[in-house]
Amino acid sequence: MGAPTTIGPERTLLRQRRRWLVVAALLILVGSAGSVLGAGAIAREDHRQAERNATNSATEVSVALVRDIDHEQDLVDLAGAFVIGDPRFSQADFVGWGNAAQIFERYPELEGLGVIMYVPAASLARFESVQTLVPTASPGSPPGAGSYQVSPSGVRPFYCLSSMSLERKGQLSSPPGYDFCSGPLRNGLLGAGNTGVSSYVPVKTATGTELAFGTPIYQGGPVPKTPAGRQAALVGWTGAEISPDVILANALSGHPGTSVTFHYGSNAGNTSADAGATFASGPRARGVQATTFDLSNGWRVRVFTPVGGGVRTIADALFVLMGGVLISMLVGLVIYLLGAGRSRALLLVRERTEEINHQAFHDSLTGLPNRALILDRIDQMVLRSRREHTSVAVLFLDLDNFKLINDTLGHTIGDRLLIAVGTRLSGILRGHDSVGRLGGDEFVVLVEGNAGRPEVEMVANRILGVLEAPFEIAGSDMPLLVSASIGIVNCEDEPAEVLLQKADIALYGAKAAGKKRSMVFSPSMQVDLDDHRRLEVDLHGALEAGQFFLLYQPTVSLSTGATTGVEALLRWRHPERGVVPPDQFVPMLESSGLIVAVGQWVLKTACRQSAQWRRPDRQFTVAVNLSAVQLENDKIVDHVRSAMSAGDFDPALLILELTESALMHDPESTGLVLARLKSLGVRLAIDDFGTGYSSLAYLRQFPIDILKIDQSFVVGIGDSEESAAIVHTLVQLGKLLGLETIAEGVETPDQLRRLTDEQVDTGQGFLFARPLDVGAVDRLVMEDPDYFSMITAPK
């Protein structure tokens, strides 16, 4: 017999293997080419991203520098408020104020703070006599009154002389009697006085070049509108001497490898002797990107930011290249193996099935059990407790104010925080307990075994404690502080959904009790929640049913005792419950959005009623509160205009009151809305002023007419030095900005006397009258408008 020959199936298998080998080789070739292109794209994108990061970092440094300069300007403005508010304010008072306010501890960059008076030649002798009686020499000077000498000597039309000063080192940088308008600060001081705009310029001292801030002071407080008026009313300037090294170092905080120069250029038109001064801070290295920002008054900031890339970019590109080639080879190998058999395909299908099953019962963000798995575990836990006669519990918790973190820092930071919270919760539980995430910021903890009330509350306290430590979250500039509210239910033989609902009700009770606490479910909670929901349902029909009404609380001039107007206060007369307190239904109006329609009704009703109280011989105002929800509504300006036209109302007699929190929610858009409201002719007031976080910069930005001092400060004015100091500061600030001041919550004659001594314009409170109905206000306005004069008359 002849030699055996190769059979057909073996040749077919060999051809197929060769074909799959060619396919795999082509795939590797295409993948490698794609990797080369991808590596180049990564390198280019890395470089562009590095440039964008450098630009963003430079912008942050510049913004921080400008913010610090504004911070110094606030201090200068506040010092000016004290000087203009009290003509008797002396050097001793100035020193006392500076020590009490701890300005050198709070402002480490501050070298000195003082007041420079504008002294015409005709007033020089009188100014010198006062300065001779009260010497301004430094603490280290020899005792004795001495004589006051102006330097440099000579006769000039006017002089710019220091009247008060505070120095960090206790020694004046300029001798007493030095005429600042004969030195390098002349143009800066006179320019600020003529324009009414604060300025800052470099100035040479014995130890180097510093920054000098200057704000003009005018007779009466507000800045006159014309140059001639400003020149006639100029009293002097408040100024500060700042160490530029400190504020530059502060601006660079958090930006390693970055340097900055702060340059005062002569090309801005200034003629100061210190034109061209440059301050610098930070290391200067190679491979930096320079970004320039032009500020006002001839200042320029130049930030040198390191541009990333280099070795990292090469490493990333090499990683992509090598990884792409390797992946192409692996894929080619997989394709080859798949072509030869189906075992790998079956394995991949089985792995994918397991992954899908895991995703169906686990949260995709934290990896914790999701709602479906938690409900199943609750049912199994209840069955085990019934069988083993043990106690078990469900803890339902969510994070307090988590929405604020999402809104301010973004959902990416919020997601990272949720992952970190889930990790901490998992780390403190016992082996037989479990934790899951229902969604959002809601977590559930299942406690088994010995889970009586003391043990469960101990677990809840452990959860609250572990969340107290700050969270270091990537992408956040600072650590995040969070707390949680926890609802607890001891499990009975009930469905899992019912148990979760009860725990949720207990959670609602913990939130209402002040947050950052735990509360155990009780049947009375269900009753309270049902009652709250019924009240909220009734609220939706209250406006159409005519159940809302207004009371009016008078405002009184503290100097004359005359009634100046009223504040309209919303009340709800429920057909079954009677009059519902505002703190129970106003939050419901705001959360449901009903406040927009109800607020429109309040505006129309108050304007129509106030028009009937108008008298030709006296101004009579009406104040209406606006919530943040109304302020954000697109039609708020139309609502106000419509209310005034419906009541044939003088716009100057309408006061719209807004809280500080409403103003600061979105300062930029709020400023635009307030400007449109102001154009209608109404007046704007900040309610509860002093309890929020607004700065002087924002206060100057908004077109505010009235500051309402919060009643918490008025209550403590007689027995709290802090409250008295706050009231004094707010009144002086109002005078500086040309604003009327109204004190809320005046209840005792002693409070009235102290507020009158502080020269508060208007008062409001139970000492004068509680909120009145329309008939009572009719009698007050028409019969005896000076009824309150007996209360405010001097004893």
Sequence and secondary structure as in RCSB ss.txt:
>XXXX:A:sequence
MGAPTTIGPERTLLRQRRRWLVVAALLILVGSAGSVLGAGAIAREDHRQAERNATNSATEVSVALVRDIDHEQDL
VDLAGAFVIGDPRFSQADFVGWGNAAQIFERYPELEGLGVIMYVPAASLARFESVQTLVPTASPGSPPGAGSYQV
SPSGVRPFYCLSSMSLERKGQLSSPPGYDFCSGPLRNGLLGAGNTGVSSYVPVKTATGTELAFGTPIYQGGPVPK
TPAGRQAALVGWTGAEISPDVILANALSGHPGTSVTFHYGSNAGNTSADAGATFASGPRARGVQATTFDLSNGWR
VRVFTPVGGGVRTIADALFVLMGGVLISMLVGLVIYLLGAGRSRALLLVRERTEEINHQAFHDSLTGLPNRALIL
DRIDQMVLRSRREHTSVAVLFLDLDNFKLINDTLGHTIGDRLLIAVGTRLSGILRGHDSVGRLGGDEFVVLVEGN
AGRPEVEMVANRILGVLEAPFEIAGSDMPLLVSASIGIVNCEDEPAEVLLQKADIALYGAKAAGKKRSMVFSPSM
QVDLDDHRRLEVDLHGALEAGQFFLLYQPTVSLSTGATTGVEALLRWRHPERGVVPPDQFVPMLESSGLIVAVGQ
WVLKTACRQSAQWRRPDRQFTVAVNLSAVQLENDKIVDHVRSAMSAGDFDPALLILELTESALMHDPESTGLVLA
RLKSLGVRLAIDDFGTGYSSLAYLRQFPIDILKIDQSFVVGIGDSEESAAIVHTLVQLGKLLGLETIAEGVETPD
QLRRLTDEQVDTGQGFLFARPLDVGAVDRLVMEDPDYFSMITAPK
>XXXX:A:secstr
       HHHHHHHHHHHHHHHHHHHHHHHHHHHHHHHHHHHHHHHHHHHHHHHHHHHHHHHHHHHHHHHHHHHH
HHHHHHHHHH TT  HHHHHHHHHHHTHHHH TTEEEEEEEEEEEGGGHHHHHHHHHHS    TTS SS      
BS S  SEEEEEEEEEETTSS SS TTB GGGSTTHHHHHHHHHH   EEEEEEETTEEEEEEEEEEETTSS  S
SHHHHHHHEEEEEEEEE HHHHHHHHTTT TT EEEEEE GGGS   TTTT EEEES   SSEEEEEEE STTEE
EEEEEE   THHHHHHHHHHHHHHHHHHHHHHHHHHHHHH SHHHHHHHHHHHHHHHHHHHB TTT SB HHHHH
HHHHHHHHHHHHHT B EEEEEEETTHHHHHHHH HHHHHHHHHHHHHHHHHHS TT EEEEEETTEEEEEE SB
  HHHHHHHHHHHHHHTTS B  TT SS B   EEEEEEE  SS HHHHHHHHHHHHHHHHHTTSSSEEE  HHH
HHHHHHHHHHHHHHTTTTTTT EEEEEEEEEETTT  EEEEEEEEEEEETTTEEE HHHHHHHHHHHTTHHHHHH
HHHHHHHHHHHHT BTTB  EEEEE  HHHHHSTTHHHHHHHHHHHTT  GGGEEEEEEHHHHHSSHHHHHHHHH
HHHTTT EEEEEEETSS   HHHHHHS   EEEE HHHHHTTTT HHHHHHHHHHHHHHHHHT EEEE    SHH
HHHHHHHTT  EE STTT   B HHHHHHHHHT TTTTHHHHS  
